[in-house]
Amino acid sequence: MSMKPMRKAAAVVLAAALGLTALSGCVAGSDSGSSTGDSSAGGTVNIGIKYDQPGLGMKDGSSFKGFDVDVANYVAKQLGYDKVNFVETPSAQRETMIQSGQVSMIFATYSITDERKQKVSFAGPYFVAGQDLLVQNSNTDITGPDSLNGKKLCSVTGSTSAKKIQDTYASKVDLQEYDTYSKCVAALSAGTIDAVTTDDIILAGFASQPQYKGKLKVVGKPFTTEKYGVGIKKGDTALATKINTAIQKMIDDGAWEKALKDNVPEFSYNKQTNPPKPTEGA
């Protein structure tokens, strides 16, 4: 056999080998830029929060602050994540964003209810709040939920707060809904509505903002118990157990108390219900 055919055959074999190597390299590297969200290997986790709740979840430029933010960061670190990517989760979209996988966990004043448990699971609670009312400082007519008949009451779309008042305390209340609490509070300050309802810790955060200080007040008569849970994909009991362990550690080592004092210093939380025992979903 001449040298030419031998060289040609060798070239074909070498080209085929290089082609397989290149193809193999493309397959191996195809996922190199994606984030699996696997805490065992570090990585980034998407966590849902509110962007407009003073003292709880606030976006300030490119940074985030608040009690929910501090708890979320603590839990994520305990679970082994290197970085948290905070995603805005309005009340009406929370279940959808968990179900679709846009976020892995939600820390957004997310009250644990039987109705919500049909769609998602919960860890926690990490705080127990109580529903209350925010009114103008000069208001003397509204003293509690049973004094709201004929009044304009605002809450956010997807929240259970306003409906609870209508069903239980004041069937003739005029419900107004916006997509964020900040819009409700702005309308209250402007006098276009009479009261805002949600949890006491949320209302206290708004009342303490510089533009509202001295103008708005919390009525101070909470009439429900709201257990703030961590929303996760339905049925993920293993994750719920890990989150509960992290929350309990945060309570035990004093970081939970510090986070409250740092973010809502003037708020007197209910010490009979707080700190809670995180057992939901475990």
Residue frames relative to the residue before (quaternion, step in Angstrom):
aa qw qx qy qz dx dy dz
M 1.0000 0.0000 0.0000 0.0000 0.00 0.00 0.00
S 0.4475 -0.6940 0.4930 0.2740 3.58 -0.98 0.88
M 0.6338 -0.5581 0.3871 0.3701 3.58 -1.26 0.40
K 0.5891 0.6108 -0.3715 0.3768 3.60 1.12 -0.69
P 0.6869 0.4619 -0.3094 0.4680 3.65 0.75 -0.94
M 0.6340 0.5361 -0.3450 0.4378 3.59 1.03 -0.79
R 0.6560 0.5079 -0.3124 0.4628 3.56 0.98 -0.87
K 0.6406 0.5355 -0.3186 0.4488 3.56 1.03 -0.85
A 0.6568 0.5103 -0.3077 0.4620 3.59 0.95 -0.89
A 0.6506 0.5166 -0.3149 0.4590 3.56 0.97 -0.86
A 0.6414 0.5316 -0.3222 0.4496 3.55 1.02 -0.80
V 0.6374 0.5290 -0.3226 0.4580 3.58 1.04 -0.82
V 0.6567 0.5084 -0.3078 0.4643 3.57 0.96 -0.93
L 0.6647 0.5099 -0.3058 0.4524 3.60 0.93 -0.90
A 0.6470 0.5208 -0.3164 0.4584 3.57 0.99 -0.85
A 0.6470 0.5208 -0.3164 0.4583 3.57 1.00 -0.85
A 0.6535 0.5203 -0.3087 0.4550 3.54 1.01 -0.89
L 0.6569 0.5022 -0.3097 0.4695 3.55 0.98 -0.87
G 0.6332 0.5423 -0.3281 0.4442 3.56 1.03 -0.77
L 0.6557 0.5015 -0.3084 0.4727 3.57 0.99 -0.84
T 0.6386 0.5287 -0.3254 0.4546 3.57 1.02 -0.83
A 0.6584 0.5108 -0.3050 0.4611 3.56 0.96 -0.90
L 0.6538 0.5138 -0.3094 0.4614 3.54 0.98 -0.91
S 0.6401 0.5256 -0.3174 0.4617 3.55 1.00 -0.88
G 0.6482 0.5270 -0.3153 0.4503 3.56 1.00 -0.86
C 0.6379 0.5274 -0.3295 0.4543 3.61 1.02 -0.76
V 0.6637 0.5011 -0.3093 0.4612 3.58 0.91 -0.86
A 0.6755 0.5035 -0.3026 0.4457 3.58 0.85 -0.93
G 0.7515 0.4045 -0.2181 0.4733 3.58 0.99 -0.76
S 0.4420 0.7390 -0.4361 0.2614 3.61 1.23 -0.09
D 0.7451 0.3539 -0.2071 0.5261 3.58 1.14 -0.60
S 0.3858 0.7727 -0.4556 0.2156 3.57 1.22 0.02
G 0.7268 0.4270 -0.2533 0.4746 3.59 1.08 -0.57
S 0.5946 0.5855 -0.3652 0.4127 3.59 1.23 -0.09
S 0.3396 -0.7186 0.5713 0.2048 3.54 -1.25 0.57
T 0.2926 -0.7836 0.5245 0.1588 3.56 -0.61 1.10
G 0.3698 -0.7367 0.4899 0.2838 3.56 1.17 -0.49
D 0.4088 0.7080 -0.4735 0.3276 3.57 1.23 0.41
S 0.3372 -0.7846 0.4850 0.1884 3.57 -0.35 1.25
S 0.5852 0.5975 -0.3796 0.3957 3.60 1.13 -0.56
A 0.7448 0.3238 -0.1921 0.5509 3.56 1.22 -0.48
G 0.6013 -0.5489 0.3565 0.4583 3.59 1.19 0.46
G 0.3671 0.7610 -0.4950 0.2024 3.55 -0.88 -0.88
T 0.5699 -0.5969 0.4673 0.3171 3.52 -1.41 -0.12
V 0.1354 -0.7750 0.6117 0.0822 3.56 -1.09 0.73
N 0.3440 -0.7204 0.5655 0.2071 3.58 -1.02 0.83
I 0.0162 -0.8009 0.5970 -0.0436 3.56 -0.69 1.13
G 0.3422 -0.7534 0.5331 0.1763 3.55 -0.90 0.99
I 0.0516 0.7665 -0.6380 0.0530 3.55 -1.05 0.89
K 0.5089 -0.5606 0.5220 0.3927 3.53 -1.35 -0.07
Y 0.3432 -0.7472 0.5360 0.1915 3.58 -1.13 0.64
D 0.7784 0.3674 -0.1503 0.4862 3.59 1.22 -0.33
Q 0.5487 0.6006 -0.4112 0.4111 3.60 1.11 0.57
P 0.3438 -0.7681 0.5037 0.1950 3.60 -0.24 1.25
G 0.8110 0.2437 -0.2048 0.4909 3.55 -0.95 0.92
L 0.7563 0.3505 -0.1896 0.5189 3.59 1.21 -0.34
G 0.7709 -0.1844 0.1529 0.5902 3.55 0.62 -1.13
M 0.1616 0.7942 -0.5625 0.1635 3.57 -0.32 1.27
K 0.2551 -0.7185 0.6224 0.1767 3.53 -1.09 0.80
D 0.0288 -0.7924 0.6081 -0.0385 3.54 -0.72 1.15
G 0.7856 -0.1208 0.0317 0.6060 3.56 0.05 1.31
S 0.7646 -0.2844 0.2355 0.5283 3.55 -0.58 -1.14
S 0.6408 0.5080 -0.3251 0.4749 3.59 1.27 0.11
F 0.2759 -0.7508 0.5833 0.1414 3.54 -1.32 0.39
K 0.0224 0.8093 -0.5856 0.0401 3.57 -1.00 0.80
G 0.4591 0.6630 -0.5108 0.2978 3.52 -1.27 0.49
F 0.6793 -0.4947 0.3568 0.4080 3.56 -1.29 0.32
D 0.6452 0.5107 -0.3233 0.4672 3.61 0.91 -0.87
V 0.6434 0.5311 -0.3103 0.4557 3.57 1.00 -0.88
D 0.6695 0.5006 -0.2997 0.4597 3.59 0.93 -0.90
V 0.6536 0.4946 -0.3166 0.4774 3.59 0.97 -0.83
A 0.6424 0.5309 -0.3185 0.4517 3.58 0.96 -0.87
N 0.6678 0.4973 -0.2997 0.4658 3.60 0.90 -0.91
Y 0.6416 0.5242 -0.3203 0.4593 3.58 0.99 -0.84
V 0.6815 0.4883 -0.2899 0.4615 3.58 0.83 -1.00
A 0.6478 0.5271 -0.3237 0.4446 3.58 0.90 -0.91
K 0.6495 0.5118 -0.3150 0.4659 3.58 0.98 -0.82
Q 0.6576 0.5076 -0.3064 0.4648 3.57 0.99 -0.83
L 0.6703 0.4883 -0.2919 0.4766 3.58 1.13 -0.63
G 0.5977 -0.6255 0.3331 0.3748 3.57 1.27 -0.10
Y 0.4723 0.6733 -0.4529 0.3443 3.59 1.22 0.19
D 0.4302 -0.7048 0.5117 0.2374 3.54 -1.15 0.73
K 0.8153 0.0844 0.0149 0.5726 3.56 1.07 -0.75
V 0.2316 -0.7473 0.6070 0.1393 3.56 -1.18 0.69
N 0.1557 -0.7478 0.6395 0.0869 3.54 -0.99 0.93
F 0.2133 -0.8080 0.5386 0.1074 3.58 -0.33 1.24
V 0.1214 -0.7893 0.6018 0.0073 3.55 -0.92 1.05
E 0.4500 -0.6878 0.4937 0.2841 3.60 -0.87 0.89
T 0.0112 -0.8034 0.5946 -0.0289 3.58 -0.82 1.02
P 0.2292 -0.7812 0.5690 0.1159 3.61 -0.11 1.26
S 0.6843 -0.5292 0.3112 0.3936 3.58 -1.12 0.69
A 0.7106 0.4841 -0.2712 0.4325 3.57 0.85 -0.96
Q 0.7312 0.4320 -0.2352 0.4726 3.61 1.19 -0.36
R 0.4050 0.7653 -0.4491 0.2204 3.59 1.23 -0.10
E 0.6882 0.4732 -0.3001 0.4609 3.61 0.77 -0.96
T 0.6531 0.5300 -0.3114 0.4423 3.58 0.93 -0.91
M 0.6869 0.4951 -0.2907 0.4456 3.58 0.92 -0.88
I 0.6200 0.4970 -0.3432 0.5008 3.59 1.16 -0.51
Q 0.6823 0.5105 -0.2916 0.4346 3.57 0.81 -1.02
S 0.7134 0.4548 -0.2507 0.4705 3.57 1.02 -0.80
G 0.4940 -0.6862 0.4104 0.3414 3.57 1.28 -0.19
Q 0.3723 0.7317 -0.4938 0.2865 3.60 1.21 0.28
V 0.7706 0.0918 -0.0643 0.6274 3.56 1.21 -0.58
S 0.4234 -0.7004 0.5177 0.2492 3.56 -1.19 0.59
M 0.7835 0.0603 -0.0010 0.6184 3.56 1.17 -0.71
I 0.1627 -0.7702 0.6063 0.1129 3.56 -1.22 0.51
F 0.0357 -0.7429 0.6684 -0.0115 3.54 -0.91 1.08
A 0.3644 0.7466 -0.4642 0.3073 3.60 0.22 1.21
T 0.6281 -0.5407 0.3236 0.4566 3.60 0.74 1.11
Y 0.2434 0.8138 -0.4685 0.2431 3.53 1.04 1.00
S 0.2266 -0.8143 0.5206 0.1210 3.60 -0.02 1.29
I 0.4154 -0.6986 0.5325 0.2361 3.55 -0.97 0.94
T 0.1023 0.7851 -0.6030 0.0983 3.60 -0.68 1.11
D 0.6157 -0.5569 0.4095 0.3784 3.57 -1.22 0.51
E 0.6276 0.5474 -0.3365 0.4396 3.58 1.03 -0.75
R 0.6831 0.4748 -0.2867 0.4751 3.59 0.92 -0.88
K 0.6091 0.5700 -0.3489 0.4271 3.57 1.12 -0.61
Q 0.5457 0.5982 -0.4068 0.4229 3.59 1.21 -0.21
K 0.7652 0.3633 -0.1746 0.5020 3.58 1.17 -0.58
V 0.7980 0.1025 -0.0335 0.5930 3.59 1.09 -0.72
S 0.3771 -0.6738 0.5669 0.2870 3.55 -1.34 0.08
F 0.2707 -0.7655 0.5654 0.1450 3.55 -1.28 0.34
A 0.1771 -0.6794 0.6904 0.1741 3.46 -1.39 0.46
G 0.5923 0.5672 -0.4204 0.3882 3.56 -1.26 0.25
P 0.5050 0.1205 -0.7348 -0.4366 1.50 -2.26 -1.15
Y 0.3411 -0.7198 0.5625 0.2217 3.55 -1.30 0.38
F 0.7777 0.0416 -0.0796 0.6222 3.60 1.32 0.01
V 0.1923 -0.7579 0.6106 0.1259 3.58 -1.16 0.64
A 0.1014 -0.8042 0.5856 0.0030 3.55 -0.55 1.25
G 0.2681 -0.7345 0.5884 0.2061 3.56 -1.35 -0.12
Q 0.4844 -0.6742 0.4676 0.3035 3.58 -0.90 0.85
D 0.0246 0.7899 -0.6090 0.0668 3.56 -1.00 0.91
L 0.4454 -0.6758 0.5237 0.2658 3.57 -1.33 -0.18
L 0.1970 -0.7390 0.6330 0.1198 3.53 -1.19 0.73
V 0.0167 0.8010 -0.5952 0.0624 3.58 -0.81 1.04
Q 0.6320 -0.4867 0.4069 0.4452 3.56 -1.29 0.07
N 0.6245 -0.5984 0.3611 0.3486 3.54 -1.06 0.77
S 0.6910 0.4821 -0.2709 0.4656 3.57 1.13 -0.65
N 0.5181 0.6711 -0.4049 0.3425 3.60 1.26 -0.21
T 0.0655 -0.7995 0.5967 0.0199 3.56 -0.92 0.99
D 0.5450 0.6491 -0.3791 0.3714 3.61 1.30 -0.17
I 0.7433 0.3810 -0.2055 0.5100 3.55 0.99 -0.85
T 0.0041 -0.8308 0.5522 -0.0693 3.52 -0.42 1.31
G 0.7856 -0.0659 0.0596 0.6124 3.55 1.30 -0.16
P 0.7329 -0.4495 0.2765 0.4294 3.61 -1.24 0.10
D 0.6682 0.5142 -0.3063 0.4420 3.59 1.12 -0.57
S 0.6478 0.4909 -0.3266 0.4824 3.60 1.28 0.06
L 0.5211 0.6886 -0.3693 0.3434 3.59 1.23 0.37
N 0.4028 0.7070 -0.4945 0.3056 3.64 1.18 0.04
G 0.8133 0.2069 -0.1862 0.5110 3.56 -0.83 1.03
K 0.6118 0.5424 -0.3480 0.4587 3.59 1.28 -0.09
K 0.4378 -0.6631 0.5393 0.2790 3.54 -1.28 0.49
L 0.0638 -0.8188 0.5692 -0.0388 3.54 -0.52 1.27
C 0.1612 -0.8175 0.5502 0.0549 3.58 -0.79 1.02
S 0.1285 0.7311 -0.6675 0.0582 3.50 -1.22 0.74
V 0.5921 -0.6029 0.3965 0.3588 3.59 -1.23 0.07
T 0.6104 -0.5471 0.4343 0.3735 3.53 -1.23 0.56
G 0.7855 0.2977 -0.2333 0.4898 3.57 -0.85 0.98
S 0.5904 0.5567 -0.3722 0.4506 3.58 1.25 -0.19
T 0.4411 -0.6976 0.5032 0.2559 3.58 -1.17 0.61
S 0.4822 0.7397 -0.4017 0.2429 3.59 1.23 -0.43
A 0.7287 0.4388 -0.2634 0.4550 3.60 0.63 -1.10
K 0.6415 0.5301 -0.3236 0.4503 3.60 0.98 -0.84
K 0.6123 0.5614 -0.3375 0.4428 3.56 1.08 -0.74
I 0.6501 0.4991 -0.3098 0.4820 3.59 1.03 -0.80
Q 0.6624 0.5123 -0.3047 0.4539 3.57 0.92 -0.90
D 0.7057 0.4746 -0.2636 0.4553 3.58 0.93 -0.88
T 0.8021 0.3421 -0.1380 0.4697 3.57 0.98 -0.85
Y 0.8359 0.2719 -0.0938 0.4675 3.60 0.88 -0.90
A 0.8244 0.0244 0.0509 0.5631 3.62 0.87 -0.89
S 0.1983 -0.8384 0.4988 0.0945 3.57 0.12 1.31
K 0.7234 0.4257 -0.2433 0.4862 3.62 1.18 -0.48
V 0.3496 0.7250 -0.5154 0.2941 3.58 1.17 0.46
D 0.3708 -0.7128 0.5558 0.2133 3.57 -1.13 0.73
L 0.1970 -0.8250 0.5228 0.0851 3.56 -0.22 1.31
Q 0.0771 -0.7592 0.6460 0.0191 3.53 -1.02 0.95
E 0.0845 -0.8196 0.5661 0.0254 3.59 -0.83 0.93
Y 0.0610 -0.7564 0.6506 0.0303 3.54 -1.10 0.87
D 0.5901 -0.6032 0.3960 0.3620 3.58 -1.21 0.25
T 0.7788 0.1785 -0.1364 0.5857 3.63 1.24 -0.21
Y 0.5742 -0.5891 0.4466 0.3518 3.55 -1.22 0.53
S 0.5956 0.5864 -0.3726 0.4032 3.59 1.04 -0.67
K 0.6399 0.5055 -0.3246 0.4793 3.59 1.09 -0.67
C 0.6110 0.5381 -0.3436 0.4681 3.59 1.08 -0.71
V 0.6903 0.4844 -0.2828 0.4571 3.57 0.85 -0.97
A 0.6222 0.5267 -0.3388 0.4698 3.60 1.03 -0.71
A 0.6533 0.5035 -0.3079 0.4741 3.59 1.02 -0.82
L 0.6217 0.5294 -0.3319 0.4723 3.59 1.07 -0.72
S 0.6641 0.5058 -0.3022 0.4603 3.57 0.89 -0.90
A 0.6894 0.4746 -0.2659 0.4784 3.57 1.10 -0.76
G 0.4962 -0.6945 0.3971 0.3374 3.59 1.27 -0.22
T 0.4942 0.6699 -0.4325 0.3464 3.61 1.22 0.25
I 0.7379 0.1782 -0.1852 0.6240 3.58 1.31 -0.11
D 0.5163 -0.6843 0.4401 0.2675 3.56 -1.26 0.41
A 0.8142 -0.0194 0.0558 0.5775 3.58 1.06 -0.67
V 0.2307 -0.7183 0.6364 0.1604 3.52 -1.33 0.45
T 0.0887 -0.8062 0.5820 0.0589 3.56 -0.96 0.78
T 0.3095 0.6644 -0.6536 0.1884 3.47 -1.18 0.85
D 0.7700 -0.3650 0.2387 0.4658 3.59 -1.17 -0.37
D 0.6506 -0.5790 0.3427 0.3521 3.54 -1.12 0.79
I 0.6666 0.5097 -0.3169 0.4421 3.60 0.91 -0.81
I 0.6279 0.5214 -0.3291 0.4749 3.59 1.12 -0.66
L 0.6747 0.4982 -0.2883 0.4620 3.57 0.89 -0.96
A 0.6342 0.5306 -0.3280 0.4569 3.59 1.01 -0.79
G 0.6262 0.5422 -0.3310 0.4520 3.57 1.05 -0.72
F 0.6717 0.4806 -0.2962 0.4797 3.58 0.96 -0.84
A 0.6627 0.5252 -0.3116 0.4335 3.59 0.89 -0.90
S 0.6925 0.4822 -0.2768 0.4597 3.59 1.14 -0.60
Q 0.4632 0.6697 -0.4627 0.3505 3.62 1.23 -0.06
P 0.6347 -0.5823 0.3526 0.3656 3.61 -1.00 0.81
Q 0.7055 0.4774 -0.2839 0.4402 3.61 0.88 -0.87
Y 0.7460 0.3728 -0.2153 0.5081 3.60 1.23 -0.34
K 0.4576 0.7054 -0.4468 0.3055 3.58 1.22 -0.23
G 0.8054 0.2122 -0.1927 0.5187 3.55 -0.77 1.08
K 0.6798 0.4738 -0.2828 0.4831 3.59 1.28 -0.26
L 0.7836 0.2190 -0.0991 0.5730 3.57 1.13 -0.69
K 0.0793 -0.7975 0.5973 0.0318 3.54 -1.19 0.57
V 0.4149 -0.6489 0.5732 0.2798 3.54 -1.28 0.52
V 0.5138 -0.6617 0.4477 0.3126 3.59 -0.82 0.98
G 0.3354 -0.8056 0.4398 0.2123 3.58 1.09 -0.68
K 0.6333 0.4786 -0.3566 0.4927 3.56 1.16 0.58
P 0.1207 -0.8262 0.5470 0.0602 3.61 0.34 1.22
F 0.1324 -0.8327 0.5374 0.0184 3.55 -0.91 0.92
T 0.7237 0.2961 -0.2633 0.5650 3.59 1.20 0.45
T 0.3249 -0.6805 0.6019 0.2631 3.52 -1.38 -0.02
E 0.0600 -0.8112 0.5813 -0.0225 3.56 -0.61 1.20
K 0.1740 -0.7959 0.5760 0.0676 3.56 -0.50 1.24
Y 0.2668 -0.7775 0.5515 0.1417 3.58 -0.52 1.19
G 0.0740 -0.8189 0.5692 -0.0024 3.53 -0.59 1.19
V 0.4544 -0.6243 0.5514 0.3159 3.52 -1.37 0.13
G 0.2871 -0.7827 0.5296 0.1566 3.57 -0.46 1.17
I 0.0519 0.7823 -0.6169 0.0694 3.56 -0.91 1.00
K 0.6978 -0.4551 0.3336 0.4412 3.57 -1.30 0.19
K 0.5772 -0.6299 0.4010 0.3304 3.56 -0.95 0.93
G 0.8265 0.2585 -0.2096 0.4541 3.52 -0.99 0.98
D 0.5618 0.6119 -0.3947 0.3927 3.61 1.23 -0.09
T 0.0599 -0.8488 0.5252 -0.0014 3.56 0.44 1.25
A 0.5930 0.5722 -0.3722 0.4270 3.59 1.09 -0.60
L 0.6652 0.4821 -0.2975 0.4864 3.58 0.97 -0.85
A 0.6216 0.5499 -0.3412 0.4414 3.58 0.99 -0.82
T 0.6555 0.5155 -0.3094 0.4570 3.58 0.95 -0.86
K 0.6570 0.5071 -0.3079 0.4653 3.59 0.97 -0.84
I 0.6505 0.5087 -0.3135 0.4688 3.58 0.99 -0.84
N 0.6496 0.5236 -0.3176 0.4505 3.59 0.95 -0.87
T 0.6291 0.5284 -0.3275 0.4666 3.57 1.04 -0.78
A 0.6590 0.5070 -0.3023 0.4662 3.58 1.01 -0.84
I 0.6418 0.5187 -0.3217 0.4642 3.60 0.97 -0.84
Q 0.6560 0.5114 -0.3138 0.4579 3.58 0.91 -0.89
K 0.6342 0.5186 -0.3296 0.4693 3.59 1.02 -0.76
M 0.6374 0.5317 -0.3228 0.4548 3.58 1.01 -0.83
I 0.6442 0.5061 -0.3098 0.4826 3.57 1.05 -0.77
D 0.6990 0.5039 -0.2710 0.4291 3.56 0.86 -1.03
D 0.7554 0.4006 -0.2378 0.4607 3.59 0.93 -0.78
G 0.6104 -0.6133 0.3279 0.3792 3.60 1.29 0.21
A 0.4980 0.6759 -0.4233 0.3407 3.59 1.25 -0.16
W 0.5928 0.5746 -0.3549 0.4388 3.60 1.13 -0.63
E 0.6796 0.4834 -0.2764 0.4775 3.58 0.85 -1.00
K 0.6474 0.5228 -0.3118 0.4587 3.58 0.96 -0.86
A 0.6445 0.5298 -0.3216 0.4478 3.59 0.98 -0.84
L 0.6408 0.5120 -0.3229 0.4721 3.60 1.02 -0.76
K 0.6899 0.4843 -0.2852 0.4562 3.58 0.83 -0.97
D 0.6544 0.5222 -0.3139 0.4479 3.57 1.03 -0.75
N 0.7848 0.3893 -0.1684 0.4518 3.56 0.96 -0.91
V 0.7844 0.0920 -0.0581 0.6107 3.61 1.11 -0.64
P 0.0743 -0.8767 0.4736 0.0389 3.58 0.65 1.14
E 0.7254 0.4296 -0.2506 0.4759 3.62 1.06 -0.62
F 0.5632 0.6199 -0.3796 0.3929 3.59 1.26 -0.05
S 0.2067 -0.7652 0.6003 0.1067 3.57 -0.87 1.01
Y 0.1738 -0.8205 0.5384 0.0821 3.56 -0.13 1.26
N 0.5946 -0.5821 0.4338 0.3455 3.53 -1.28 0.50
K 0.2465 -0.8114 0.5173 0.1151 3.58 -0.37 1.24
Q 0.5495 0.5870 -0.4101 0.4305 3.60 1.25 -0.03
T 0.7601 0.3263 -0.1816 0.5319 3.57 1.16 -0.57
N 0.7528 0.3266 -0.1825 0.5416 3.58 1.29 -0.23
P 0.5190 -0.2095 -0.8285 0.0171 1.51 -2.05 1.39
P 0.4975 -0.6891 0.4427 0.2856 3.58 -1.01 0.75
K 0.4481 -0.6259 0.5486 0.3264 3.53 -1.34 0.07
P 0.2678 -0.8013 0.5096 0.1629 3.62 -0.35 1.16
T 0.1889 0.8062 -0.5321 0.1768 3.58 -0.06 1.29
E 0.4724 0.6883 -0.4436 0.3260 3.62 1.26 -0.19
G 0.8473 0.1980 -0.1476 0.4703 3.57 -0.94 0.90
A 0.5824 0.5996 -0.3858 0.3905 3.60 1.18 -0.22
